[in-house]
Every structure is written in C-alpha cells, then in structure tokens.
Amino acid sequence: MKARLIRSFEIAPAVRHFEFEVLDVEQFDFAPGQFVSLSAVIGGKEITRAYSLASVPSGNRFELCLNFVDDGHFSPLLFAMEPGDESIWLVRLAISCGGSRWASPF
C-alpha cells in the first residue's frame, strides 16, 4: 500500500513529526505498541525501515515522530519529503511481541 505525506513539522532540531495517509483504504486500524515498516527505492536498492507509531487510529492516517540520522538511508528521504509525496510504501503493520499484518506492494 502506498502512503502519502499529509504534513510534517519540526518539533526540535533534527526531529520531525510526520502525518501520513494510507492510500486506497478508508480505515487503517492499529493498537498501541505497533509499528509500521516503510519501504522505498533509494539509490537503486529497496530499503525498508521500521518506525513506532506516534498516534491513535484516525481513519486512514498514522503519525510518526522521527530523528534525522546523518548517515542513515531512510531518514534523509523522509525529511526531504513534501506534502503530497507518495514515494514510500507501507509494507507491514506489526506488534513487537508477535503477530503482524502484511501489506505487500509487490
């Protein structure tokens, strides 16, 4: 499933809050403690990273609070995104203690 950036804003130096919507679904349900795996093609390679959710369920939207990693592969992409950008895939919603729901874009 594709995820579109709705908005992002800086909350501290090198820390941003991101709000995404999941395309093609009306409801994106999740529970406290779950995380999402995001994927994108960066430099010709598919990169996937897991991020803890920083919001309560709200329709088809989810929020993340992330720090910028200077030599990271994924955070520079996220920090460069503009509202409306759909360059990432939501590939998994999971909980760390087991069980997951996969959404494969491929």
N, C-alpha and C positions, 0 to 999 in steps of 0.2 A: 504494500500500500504506500502511496506517496503521502508525504507530509509537507504542508505549505506553511512557511513562516508568516504569522499574522503581525507580530511586532516583537521588538526586543529593546531593552533599555539597560544602561549601565547602572549598577547598584553600588559599585565600589571600583577602584582601579583594577582593571583586568578581570572583572566579574560582571556577567550579564545575566539578565532574566529573559527567557525566550518563551513565546507563546506560539504553539503550532496548532494547525487543524489537520485532521486525518481526512484525506480526500475520499470520496465515494462511500462514506459511512455517515449515518445520522448520529449514532451513539458510539462512543469509544469508552467502554467501561473498564475501570481498573480499581484496585484496592490499595490502601496504604501499604508501603513496603515494596511495591512492584517497581520494576524498571523497564525501560524500553531500549532496544538495540536499534541504532540508526546506522544506515549504510549509504555510501556514496562512492563513486569512482573518482579517485584522486591520483593524479599523475599516472593514469592508465591502469591503476590497480584498485580493486574493490576493497574498501576499508570499512570495518564495522566496529562500532564502539557502543558500550552500554552506559546509560545515564539514568540516575534515580529520578523518579517523577517528583515534581515540586508543586503539585496542585491536587485539588479534588476533582473527580469527574465532572465535566461540564459539556454536555453534548458531544461533539466530535473533537474537542480540544484537549490539549495537555500542555503543561508548562515544565520548563527545566531551568535550573539555576546553575551556571557553569563558570568555571575559571578558565582563563586563557593559558594554554601551555605553549611556551615559546617554541619548543622543538616538537610539538605534537603534530599528529597527522590530521586529526579531525577538528579540534577546537579552532584552528585558523579558518577553516571553511565555515563553521558555524558563525564565528564572529564577523565574517565578511558578508554574510547573507543579508539581503534587503527584504523588507516586507513583500510578499507575493512570490518569493523564490520557492521553487519546488524541486530543488536539486538533491534532496535526500529521500531515502526510502525508510519506512518504519518496517523492520523485519521481524521484530519479536516484542511481545509483552510478557514479562516473566516475573516471578517472585523468587527471591534468593533462597528460600527454604525448599524449593522444589516446585514442580508443576510449571507449565508455561503454555502460552498460546502463540502459535507461529503465524505470521502473515508473510508469505514469501512473494516478492515481486518478480521472481524469475521463472 
